[in-house]
Amino acid sequence: MDLKQIHELIKIINKSNIGEISIEDKDGKVTIKQKEDAPVTVAAPVHQVYTATAAPAPVAAPAPSTPASAAPAAPKADNFITIKSPMIGTFYRRPAPDKPLLADVGTEVSPGKVVCIIEAMKLFNEIESEVKGTIVKVLVEDASPVEYDQPLFLVEPA
């Protein structure tokens, strides 16, 4: 069973009242369980690359003030582009615990640059930027769950 078929099954399960389904073929076994807050899927590990979509960021409320020496002043929020999650999963800022951050505040990004990893169904998916610019804010804590279309980064376009 390939990844597209698994994604289609997840969509069908999400739209139905089915609580759990298990499918087994020559390549392995997939079990999809529906919970109240999000579906949980188990599958064999495969390395995939997804491209995050970019959309204009909504105007945000002003952040609490910080000392001038702690962080540079950021431009107005309406100038930012948002990199959003293309899937449900767990957000990681590093490719491995002992590796450096993929992207942080001040990191220059360009189309195709990997900015984070999202683990979904035991698959570690590299999320790539579709915009060129500088990351001005990371909106998600490392190792926390994310939803589809959830904002991950604010980018000041170059």
ABEGO torsion letter per residue (X at the ends): XBAAAAAAAAAAAAABABABBBBBBAAEBBBBBBBAABBBBBBBBBBBBBBBBBBBBBBBBBBBBBBAAABBBBBBAAABBBBBBABBEBBBABABAABBBABBBGBBBBBGBBABBBBBGGBBBBBBBABBEBBABBABBBGBBBBBGBBABBBBBX
